[in-house]
Amino acid sequence: MPNAFNFSASPFDCLDPGEQALVRASVDIAYFPEGAVVLDVGDRPAHLFVIIKGHVTQLEGEEVLATYGPDDCFDGRGLVAGRVSSRFVVAEELVAYQLAHDTVNALIARNTAFGALLFSDLGHKLGTLAQRAGRHELQSLTLARVDQAYLRPAHVVDAGTDVVSVTRLFHAERTTSVLVSGLADKNGGELGIFTSTTLQRAILDGRPLDRLAVGEFASHPVVTVRAGDQLGDAMVLLLRARVHRLVVLDEAGQVRGILEALDLFSFLANHSHLITVQIEQARDLAALEQAAGQVTRLVAALHRSGMRMGLMARLVQQLNARLFERAWQMLAPAELVANSCLFVMGSEGRGEQLLKTDQDNGLLLRDGYMPPADLGAICERFSAVLERFGYPECPGGIMLSNPQWRGAAAEFGRRVREWLLLPREGDLMRLAIFMDAHAVAGDAALLEAVRQQLLALAADNDGHLARFAADIDAFGSAAGWWNRLLGLGDEARAVNLKKAGIFPIVHGVRSLALQHRIAETGTAERIAALQAQGVLDAGLGGELLEGLHFLMGLRLGAGLAELELGRTVTGNVDPARLSSLERDLLKDALSVVKRFKVLLHQRLRLDLVP
């Protein structure tokens, strides 16, 4: 056996020295000319093949399922199953290692990670990868339990306790908060919280403090988190609820302690809390611009530390939403803010945007409300401010500075329904973008009313749904992406992950959500709702979400690399820069996309769309 076997390629990179020696002792080299059939349907494979040079195409009938290149291996699944289910044809003169069946079985028995990476589905492979990278991911500590962080002791006082006594407790216990019990007359017996900030309100009340009961000023109900929850989820909860403390409960529902924001973010050692504070305390647009400039640096730090993609996206969504809300409040009169709904759309609305991209936003006005005469100028200033913050104007004009993307709720609702029922060029894509709308300021009920009208209308017309969903095929079939992935033919080397996989997953799930009147805007939430209704089985739903997050992670890494080089961010991935494991996972993710598209064609009868 040659000593040149590449043990840095997946799945062989998880073998220990003894297992590597087993490979060296039993591997041979095989040669196949172009056009040769290495394995055919029904064959009982005797070897696992690891490509040294050349390419092999996996076919099902005449359809290309995958293409394999140097350092890739095939057909592990057929080897384990005992029978090959596809045809493997040499596309370019092939030189490959062949590893005996008995040796592969021995490696699987000795090393579970090897077996999982060799023939498992995408979800199991990503799970195994996460375990292998566990030490690295734990550096971010977002996967740690809440009770692993510092919890401050919880001091509980009765609602009738006077403010002076509580202040003495603050001093004696060196604390800035107490929990307040006995609020049954206020809110069904739930705990409240009285803090040093609340103390200021009590002082300003004007009555003698020794005659004031803390129950009059306590905030309630408290925001709680379980001791076994992940710290990353607690971080998102803090930002969403806009509080500085979480009450930590054990499994029995008893209070374990208080998790303060500063303690949590010190534990996580990132700057998201500081950005939130900057946004909240900003007095002008210049201060907000400084906070906006920190978001991309935060994303880069969290990506390096291994934070889960879904959690990172939700965190960025919360920061951006508060940033947009504060900017709008600074630019728009209070009456306009109260009688309107500012919303974001696209990946920002779904909570799946990580690096700053084009603005996608709009404005709904309450029916009957007369907006300021200079509404257009206010909206244009808002778009200009976001551009200063790093969000370029949308080339298609999908932003509230465009009159088409603002207006009274009833008028806007009619416009949206026309996009579905009487679509002109581009209307179905406008509808898709609007379906992801997420309110960030003003009255969210205005947006929800328009959304519900649309869902009720769309679910009753199969033809409209089919036309809407047909865009999953807008960027071609999987075969072209395999060639790009391996640099075959005349295709450009860079792989556009949005076109190849992210968009088909997002739009396909969005189409099913429209069909089944699901109001959620995030892809993860839509998948969960579709699974709950029995529309998607748990296996496919899980693989779609895992695949989406994997593709988002690859795209984010490529975009950050482009930023570091001072280039325009495209998010396109160069396959030459991917590890063999990443290429393997990318193939699996694109295979999941292919299966999902077949399902959509069957369910929504897309083949009948002209």
C-alpha positions in Angstrom: 0.0 0.0 0.0 1.4 3.4 -0.9 2.1 5.8 1.9 0.4 8.6 0.0 -3.1 7.7 1.1 -4.7 11.0 2.2 -5.9 10.5 5.8 -6.8 14.2 6.0 -9.8 13.6 3.8 -13.2 12.7 5.2 -14.2 10.2 6.5 -10.6 8.9 7.0 -9.5 12.0 9.0 -11.3 10.5 12.1 -9.2 7.3 12.2 -6.6 6.7 14.9 -3.1 5.4 14.1 -4.1 1.8 14.5 -7.1 2.2 12.1 -4.9 4.0 9.6 -2.5 1.1 9.7 -5.4 -1.3 8.9 -6.2 0.8 5.8 -2.6 0.8 4.6 -2.4 -3.0 5.0 -5.5 -3.8 2.9 -5.9 -1.1 0.2 -5.1 -1.5 -3.5 -5.1 0.8 -6.5 -7.5 0.4 -9.4 -7.7 1.9 -12.9 -10.8 2.5 -15.1 -11.0 4.2 -18.5 -13.4 6.9 -19.4 -16.9 5.5 -19.9 -16.4 2.4 -17.8 -19.1 1.3 -15.4 -17.5 0.9 -12.0 -20.7 -0.2 -10.3 -24.1 -0.9 -11.6 -27.6 -1.2 -10.1 -27.9 -4.5 -8.2 -24.2 -5.2 -8.0 -22.8 -6.6 -4.7 -19.9 -4.2 -4.1 -16.6 -5.7 -2.8 -14.8 -2.5 -2.3 -15.1 1.1 -1.2 -13.5 3.4 -3.8 -11.5 6.5 -2.9 -10.7 8.7 -5.9 -7.0 9.6 -6.6 -7.5 11.1 -10.0 -10.5 11.6 -12.3 -14.3 11.9 -11.8 -17.2 9.4 -11.5 -20.8 10.2 -12.2 -23.6 8.6 -10.2 -26.7 8.0 -12.3 -30.3 7.0 -11.7 -31.6 6.1 -15.1 -30.4 9.0 -17.2 -30.5 11.5 -14.4 -27.2 12.7 -12.7 -27.5 12.3 -8.9 -23.9 13.3 -8.0 -20.4 13.6 -9.3 -17.3 12.5 -7.3 -13.8 13.9 -7.7 -10.4 13.5 -6.0 -10.5 12.5 -2.3 -14.2 11.6 -2.6 -15.3 8.1 -1.8 -18.1 5.9 -3.2 -20.2 3.7 -2.7 -20.2 3.4 1.1 -24.0 3.1 1.3 -24.1 0.3 -1.2 -21.3 -1.5 0.6 -23.2 -1.4 3.9 -26.5 -2.3 2.3 -25.0 -5.2 0.3 -26.4 -4.0 -3.0 -25.8 -0.9 -5.2 -28.8 1.2 -6.0 -27.3 3.5 -8.6 -25.0 3.4 -11.6 -21.4 4.7 -11.3 -19.8 5.7 -14.6 -16.3 7.1 -15.2 -16.6 10.6 -16.5 -12.9 11.2 -16.7 -10.1 8.6 -16.6 -10.2 7.2 -13.1 -7.4 6.1 -10.7 -8.7 5.1 -7.3 -7.9 3.3 -4.1 -10.1 0.3 -3.4 -10.6 -0.7 0.2 -11.9 -4.2 0.9 -15.4 -4.8 2.3 -14.1 -6.6 5.4 -11.7 -3.8 6.2 -14.5 -1.2 5.9 -16.7 -3.3 8.2 -13.9 -3.5 10.7 -13.5 0.3 10.6 -17.2 0.9 11.1 -17.2 -1.5 14.1 -14.3 0.2 15.7 -15.1 3.9 14.9 -18.7 5.1 14.9 -17.8 8.5 13.5 -16.3 6.8 10.4 -19.5 4.9 9.8 -21.7 7.9 10.3 -19.6 10.1 7.9 -19.4 7.2 5.4 -23.1 6.4 4.8 -25.4 8.4 7.1 -27.9 11.0 5.9 -27.1 14.7 6.1 -28.5 15.2 9.6 -26.4 12.4 11.1 -23.3 13.6 9.3 -23.7 17.2 10.5 -24.4 15.8 14.0 -21.2 13.8 13.9 -19.3 16.8 12.6 -20.7 18.9 15.5 -19.4 16.3 18.0 -16.0 16.3 16.4 -15.9 20.1 16.6 -17.4 20.1 20.1 -14.3 21.5 21.8 -14.1 24.3 19.3 -17.9 25.1 19.5 -17.8 25.1 23.3 -15.3 28.0 23.1 -18.3 30.2 22.2 -20.2 28.7 25.3 -23.5 29.4 23.7 -24.3 25.7 24.0 -23.6 25.7 27.7 -26.5 25.4 30.2 -27.8 28.4 31.9 -26.8 27.1 35.3 -23.2 27.0 34.2 -23.1 30.8 34.2 -23.0 32.8 37.3 -26.4 33.0 39.0 -26.9 35.7 41.6 -28.8 34.8 44.7 -32.6 35.5 44.6 -33.9 37.6 47.5 -37.6 37.4 47.9 -39.7 40.0 49.8 -43.5 40.3 50.3 -45.4 42.8 48.2 -46.3 44.8 51.3 -42.6 45.4 52.3 -41.8 49.1 52.4 -39.3 50.6 50.0 -36.9 51.7 52.8 -36.6 48.1 54.1 -35.9 46.9 50.6 -33.2 49.6 50.1 -31.5 48.4 53.3 -31.6 44.8 51.8 -29.9 46.1 48.7 -27.1 47.6 50.8 -26.7 44.6 53.1 -26.7 41.9 50.4 -24.9 44.0 47.8 -27.7 43.4 45.3 -29.6 45.5 42.9 -32.9 43.5 42.7 -35.3 41.5 44.8 -38.2 39.3 43.7 -41.6 40.4 45.0 -44.2 37.8 46.0 -47.8 38.2 47.0 -49.0 39.9 43.9 -52.1 37.7 43.5 -54.4 40.7 43.4 -52.4 42.1 40.5 -51.5 39.1 38.3 -52.6 35.8 39.6 -49.9 35.3 42.1 -46.9 35.6 39.7 -43.6 36.9 41.0 -42.6 40.5 40.3 -39.2 42.2 40.4 -38.1 45.4 42.1 -34.7 46.8 41.0 -32.5 49.8 41.7 -33.9 51.4 38.6 -37.4 50.9 39.9 -36.3 52.6 43.1 -35.8 55.8 41.2 -39.5 55.8 40.2 -40.5 55.2 43.8 -38.4 58.2 45.0 -39.9 60.4 42.3 -43.4 59.4 43.4 -43.1 62.0 46.2 -44.7 60.0 49.1 -42.6 58.9 52.1 -40.6 55.8 51.1 -41.3 54.0 54.4 -45.0 54.1 53.6 -44.6 52.9 50.0 -45.0 49.1 49.4 -42.7 47.6 46.7 -45.7 45.8 45.3 -46.9 49.1 43.8 -43.8 49.5 41.7 -42.7 45.9 41.0 -42.5 44.9 37.3 -44.5 41.7 36.6 -44.6 39.1 35.5 -40.9 38.2 35.5 -39.2 36.7 32.5 -38.1 33.2 33.3 -35.7 30.6 31.9 -35.0 27.0 32.8 -31.6 26.1 34.4 -31.1 23.4 31.7 -31.8 25.8 28.8 -28.9 26.9 26.6 -27.2 30.2 27.2 -27.5 31.2 23.6 -31.3 30.9 23.8 -31.3 32.9 27.1 -29.3 35.6 25.2 -32.0 35.8 22.5 -34.7 35.9 25.2 -33.0 38.9 26.9 -32.9 40.8 23.7 -36.4 40.0 22.7 -38.0 40.8 26.0 -35.7 43.9 26.5 -35.0 43.1 30.1 -31.7 43.0 32.0 -32.5 40.0 34.3 -33.9 36.5 33.9 -35.3 34.5 36.8 -33.8 31.0 36.6 -36.1 28.1 37.5 -35.2 24.5 38.2 -37.0 21.5 36.7 -39.7 21.7 39.5 -40.3 25.4 38.7 -38.6 26.7 41.9 -36.4 29.8 41.7 -32.7 28.9 41.4 -31.3 32.4 41.1 -31.1 35.5 38.9 -29.2 35.6 35.6 -28.2 39.2 34.9 -27.4 40.4 31.4 -23.9 41.6 32.2 -23.0 38.3 33.8 -24.4 36.3 30.8 -22.6 38.4 28.2 -19.4 38.3 30.2 -19.6 34.6 30.3 -20.2 34.4 26.5 -17.4 36.9 25.9 -18.9 38.6 23.0 -20.1 42.1 22.4 -23.8 41.7 21.5 -24.9 43.2 24.8 -22.7 46.2 24.2 -24.3 46.7 20.8 -27.7 46.5 22.3 -26.8 49.1 24.9 -25.4 51.3 22.3 -28.6 51.1 20.3 -30.8 51.7 23.3 -28.7 54.7 24.6 -28.2 56.3 21.2 -29.4 59.9 21.1 -28.8 60.6 17.4 -28.3 58.8 14.1 -24.5 59.1 14.3 -24.6 57.0 17.5 -26.8 54.4 15.8 -24.4 54.3 12.9 -21.6 53.4 15.2 -23.7 50.6 16.7 -24.6 49.3 13.2 -20.9 49.1 12.4 -20.3 46.6 15.2 -22.8 44.0 13.9 -20.7 42.5 11.1 -17.7 42.3 13.5 -19.9 40.4 16.0 -21.1 38.0 13.3 -17.5 37.3 12.3 -16.6 36.6 16.0 -19.6 34.3 16.5 -18.9 32.4 13.3 -15.3 31.8 14.3 -16.4 30.6 17.7 -18.8 28.1 16.2 -22.2 29.4 17.2 -25.2 27.6 15.8 -26.3 29.1 12.6 -30.0 29.4 13.5 -29.2 31.0 16.9 -26.8 33.5 15.3 -29.3 34.5 12.7 -32.0 35.1 15.3 -29.6 37.2 17.4 -28.7 39.3 14.3 -32.4 39.7 13.5 -33.1 41.0 17.0 -30.2 43.5 16.8 -31.2 44.7 13.3 -34.9 45.0 14.3 -34.1 47.2 17.2 -31.6 49.3 15.1 -34.3 49.9 12.4 -36.9 50.7 15.0 -34.7 53.3 16.8 -33.8 54.9 13.4 -37.4 55.1 12.4 -38.4 56.7 15.7 -35.7 59.3 15.3 -36.9 60.2 11.8 -40.7 59.8 11.9 -43.1 61.9 14.1 -44.6 59.9 17.0 -48.1 60.1 15.5 -46.8 58.5 12.3 -45.0 55.7 14.2 -48.2 54.9 16.2 -50.4 54.8 13.1 -48.2 52.7 10.9 -46.2 49.5 10.8 -42.6 49.4 9.5 -41.7 45.9 8.3 -38.7 44.2 6.8 -38.8 41.4 4.3 -36.8 38.7 2.6 -34.0 37.1 4.6 -34.2 39.9 7.1 -37.8 39.2 7.7 -37.2 35.4 8.0 -34.4 35.9 10.5 -31.9 34.4 8.1 -29.7 37.3 7.1 -26.2 37.4 8.6 -24.2 39.9 6.5 -25.8 43.2 5.4 -27.6 43.0 2.1 -30.0 45.1 0.1 -32.8 46.9 1.9 -36.1 45.1 1.8 -38.7 47.0 3.8 -42.1 48.7 3.6 -44.7 50.7 5.5 -48.3 50.2 6.2 -50.6 53.1 7.3 -53.7 52.7 9.4 -56.8 53.1 7.3 -58.3 56.5 7.7 -55.1 58.0 9.1 -53.8 61.1 7.3 -50.0 60.9 7.2 -47.7 64.0 7.2 -47.5 65.8 3.9 -43.8 65.1 3.7 -44.2 61.3 4.2 -42.2 60.6 1.0 -39.3 62.7 2.2 -39.3 61.0 5.6 -39.2 57.6 3.9 -36.4 58.7 1.6 -34.4 59.9 4.6 -34.9 56.5 6.3 -33.6 54.6 3.2 -30.6 57.0 3.0 -29.9 56.4 6.7 -30.0 52.6 6.3 -27.5 53.0 3.4 -25.2 54.9 5.8 -25.6 52.0 8.2 -24.3 49.6 5.5 -27.5 48.4 3.9 -27.4 49.4 0.2 -30.6 50.5 -1.6 -32.5 47.7 -3.2 -31.8 47.7 -7.0 -35.5 46.6 -7.5 -36.8 49.4 -5.3 -38.2 47.1 -2.7 -38.1 49.7 0.2 -40.5 52.2 1.7 -39.0 55.1 -0.2 -40.7 53.5 -3.2 -44.5 54.5 -3.1 -45.3 50.9 -4.2 -44.1 49.6 -0.9 -46.0 51.9 1.4 -49.7 52.9 1.7 -52.9 52.4 3.6 -53.4 48.8 4.9 -56.5 48.2 2.8 -54.9 49.6 -0.4 -51.7 47.7 0.2 -53.7 44.5 0.9 -55.5 44.8 -2.5 -52.1 45.3 -4.2 -50.8 42.1 -2.6 -53.8 40.1 -3.6 -53.5 41.3 -7.2 -49.9 40.0 -7.1 -51.3 36.5 -6.5 -54.5 36.6 -8.6 -53.5 38.7 -11.6 -49.7 38.6 -11.6 -47.8 40.7 -14.0 -44.0 40.3 -14.6 -42.2 40.2 -11.2 -45.4 40.2 -9.1 -45.0 36.6 -7.9 -41.5 37.3 -6.6 -42.8 40.5 -4.9 -45.4 38.3 -3.3 -42.7 35.9 -2.1 -40.7 38.7 -0.6 -43.7 40.1 1.1 -44.7 36.7 2.6 -41.5 37.0 4.8 -42.5 40.4 6.2 -41.7 40.9 9.9 -42.9 44.0 11.8 -40.1 46.0 13.5 -41.9 49.2 14.6 -45.4 50.6 15.1 -48.6 48.5 15.1 -47.8 44.9 14.1 -51.5 44.2 13.8 -51.7 46.1 10.5 -49.3 43.7 8.9 -50.9 40.6 10.4 -54.3 41.6 9.0 -52.9 41.9 5.5 -51.1 38.6 5.8 -54.2 36.8 7.0 -56.2 38.1 4.0 -53.6 36.8 1.7 -53.4 33.3 3.3 -57.1 32.9 3.2 -57.2 33.7 -0.5 -54.2 31.7 -1.6 -55.1 28.4 0.0 -58.2 28.1 -2.2 -56.6 28.2 -5.7 -54.2 25.4 -6.7 -53.3 27.1 -10.0 -52.1 30.3 -8.3 -50.1 28.2 -5.8 -48.4 26.2 -8.6 -47.4 29.4 -10.5 -46.1 30.8 -7.2 -44.0 27.7 -6.4 -42.6 27.2 -9.9 -39.7 29.5 -9.2 -38.0 26.7 -7.3 -36.7 25.8 -10.8 -35.6 29.3 -11.7 -31.9 28.5 -11.4 -31.7 25.1 -13.1 -31.2 21.5 -12.1 -28.7 19.8 -9.8 -26.6 18.4 -12.7 -25.1 21.8 -13.5 -24.2 22.5 -9.9 -22.3 19.2 -9.6 -20.2 20.3 -12.6 -19.5 23.7 -11.0 -18.7 22.0 -7.7 -16.0 19.9 -9.2 -14.9 22.4 -11.9 -15.9 20.2 -14.8 -16.6 21.4 -18.3 -16.8 25.1 -19.1 -18.9 26.0 -16.1 -17.7 28.8 -13.8 -15.9 27.3 -10.8 -17.7 29.4 -8.1 -20.9 27.9 -6.7 -23.7 30.3 -5.9 -25.2 28.6 -2.8 -28.2 30.9 -2.8 -29.3 29.7 -6.3 -28.1 26.1 -5.9 -29.7 25.4 -2.6 -30.8 28.1 -0.2 -33.5 29.6 -2.5 -35.1 26.3 -3.5 -35.4 25.3 0.2 -36.7 28.7 1.3 -39.1 29.2 -1.5 -40.3 25.6 -1.5 -41.1 25.8 2.2 -42.7 29.2 1.7 -44.9 27.8 -1.0 -46.1 25.0 1.3 -46.7 27.5 4.1 -48.9 29.6 1.7 -50.8 26.5 0.7 -51.5 25.5 4.3 -52.2 29.0 5.7 -49.1 29.1 7.9 -48.4 32.6 9.1 -44.8 32.0 10.4 -42.2 33.9 8.5 -38.9 32.0 9.4 -38.0 28.9 7.4 -37.3 26.9 10.6 -40.7 27.9 12.1 -42.5 27.1 8.8 -40.9 23.6 8.7 -41.9 23.0 12.3 -45.5 24.0 11.5 -45.6 21.9 8.3 -44.3 18.9 10.3 -46.9 19.5 13.0 -49.6 19.4 10.3 -48.2 16.2 8.7 -47.3 18.0 5.5 -43.6 17.2 5.9 -42.3 14.1 7.6 -39.8 14.6 10.4 -36.9 13.2 8.4 -37.2 15.4 5.4 -38.0 18.4 7.5 -35.0 17.9 9.7 -32.7 17.5 6.6 -34.1 20.6 5.0 -33.3 22.7 8.1 -29.9 21.1 8.6 -29.1 21.6 4.9 -30.2 25.2 5.0 -28.1 26.1 8.0 -25.1 24.3 6.5 -25.4 26.2 3.2 -25.9 29.5 5.2 -22.7 28.7 7.1 -20.7 28.1 4.0 -22.0 31.2 2.4 -21.3 33.3 5.5 -17.7 32.0 5.6 -17.2 32.9 2.0 -18.7 36.3 2.5 -16.5 37.1 5.5 -13.4 36.0 3.5 -14.4 38.4 0.7 -14.8 41.2 3.3 -11.3 40.5 4.7 -9.9 40.9 1.2 -11.8 44.1 0.5 -13.9 42.5 -2.2 -17.6 42.9 -2.9 -19.5 40.3 -1.0 -21.1 37.6 -3.2 -21.2 34.7 -0.9 -20.2 32.4 -3.8 -18.1 29.4 -2.7 -14.9 28.2 -4.5 -14.9 24.4 -4.3 -11.1 24.3 -4.3 -11.2 26.0 -0.8 -13.6 23.4 0.6 -12.4 20.4 2.6 -13.4 16.9 1.4 -15.9 16.7 4.3 -17.4 20.1 3.3 -17.7 18.9 -0.3 -19.3 15.7 0.8 -21.8 17.6 3.0 -22.5 20.0 0.2 -23.3 17.2 -2.1 -25.7 15.7 0.5 -27.3 19.1 1.0 -27.9 19.5 -2.7 -29.3 16.0 -2.9 -31.8 16.9 -0.2 -32.8 20.0 -2.3 -33.3 17.7 -5.3 -35.6 15.4 -3.4 -37.5 18.3 -2.0 -38.1 19.7 -5.5 -39.4 16.4 -6.7 -41.8 16.4 -3.8 -43.0 19.9 -4.6 -43.5 19.0 -8.3 -45.8 16.1 -7.2 -47.7 18.0 -4.4 -48.3 21.2 -6.3 -48.4 19.8 -9.8 -45.7 22.1 -11.1 -45.2 20.2 -14.3 -48.5 21.5 -15.5 -47.4 25.2 -15.1 -47.0 26.7 -18.5 
